[in-house]
Amino acid sequence: MKSAADGIDYFRRWHRLNTAIEELAKPVIAAIEGFCITGGLEFALACDLRVAGEGASFAVTSSRIGTVAGAGGTQRLPRIVGLAHALDILFSAEPIDAREAHRIGLINRLAAKGGALEAAKKLVGVYAQRAPLSLALAKRAVHRGMQMDLASGIDLETFLVTTIYGTQDKQEGISAFPEKRTAQFKGK
């Protein structure tokens, strides 16, 4: 990047990509093996869940080269791991291993080395059996709610839950439960 304008254009593209991932109606799971560093980690942070294999490592190395994470890392990282862990990762620019990433909540699931994709696919299999509107609205409630005060977030949640009560999927789910059968959701 030769100018501030170049940098702004470059990072706006990153922001559009990460926002598109966050706004998808379906859960997005990052399966991580090996190095997940700076931009790769910022991309993974935009995903709903992160599954990593043993041996994976995570870092934002910007402070080593005199820059600041620019693809949302300074904003998403503290929302996921908390302020102190985020600042430690950003200040030190040192990698943390998958076990530590799991301990602090950076990754949701820890798999055997080489097993992240398989573990992520298992989650996809579970989520595929769930009501797609429920997943989409829960995702929206969480992402939007984290940007609001608690009372406004509760109001959003109330609006979404009352909205979903009028869907065919809700009726199917309620009917399937006492009949002890798997609900057949259609996203309607």
C-alpha positions, 0 to 999 in steps of 0.5 A, spaced: 500 500 500 502 506 497 497 511 500 492 511 506 487 511 500 490 504 498 489 502 505 482 504 506 480 501 499 484 494 501 481 494 508 474 495 506 474 489 501 476 485 507 470 488 511 465 486 506 468 479 506 468 478 513 461 482 514 458 477 508 460 471 512 457 474 519 450 476 515 450 469 512 443 466 514 447 459 515 452 457 521 459 458 518 465 454 521 472 455 520 476 448 520 483 450 522 490 446 521 497 449 522 498 457 522 492 461 523 496 468 523 493 475 522 489 476 516 487 468 516 485 469 524 481 475 522 478 471 517 476 466 522 474 471 527 468 473 522 466 465 522 461 463 527 465 457 530 472 455 529 474 448 530 482 447 530 486 441 530 492 440 535 498 443 532 494 449 530 497 456 532 494 463 532 497 470 532 496 477 530 503 479 528 501 486 526 505 489 532 512 486 530 512 490 524 509 496 526 502 496 524 495 494 527 490 489 525 486 492 520 481 486 518 476 487 524 481 483 529 481 489 534 474 489 534 472 481 533 478 478 538 476 482 544 468 480 543 470 473 542 476 472 548 475 478 552 479 484 553 485 482 557 486 476 552 485 480 546 490 485 548 495 480 550 495 477 543 495 483 540 501 486 544 505 480 544 504 478 537 506 471 539 503 465 537 498 461 542 497 453 541 490 450 539 490 448 547 491 455 549 486 458 544 481 453 546 482 455 553 480 462 552 475 461 547 478 463 541 476 456 538 470 452 540 472 445 538 479 442 539 480 436 534 486 431 533 491 434 529 488 433 522 481 432 524 479 439 524 475 439 517 472 432 520 470 435 526 467 441 523 463 437 518 460 433 524 457 440 527 454 441 520 451 434 520 448 436 527 446 443 524 443 441 518 438 437 522 436 444 526 430 449 523 434 453 518 430 459 520 432 458 528 439 458 526 438 464 522 435 468 527 439 466 533 445 468 529 442 475 527 440 476 535 447 474 537 451 478 532 446 484 533 445 484 540 452 484 541 452 491 539 446 493 543 445 494 550 442 489 554 435 491 554 435 493 546 438 486 545 432 483 549 427 487 545 430 484 539 430 477 541 423 478 543 421 480 536 425 475 533 422 469 537 415 472 536 416 472 529 418 465 528 412 463 532 408 464 526 412 459 521 411 452 519 418 450 521 416 452 528 409 448 528 413 442 525 418 442 530 412 442 536 408 437 532 414 432 531 417 432 539 411 429 542 410 424 536 417 422 537 420 423 530 425 427 527 422 434 524 422 435 517 424 443 517 423 447 510 425 453 512 418 456 512 
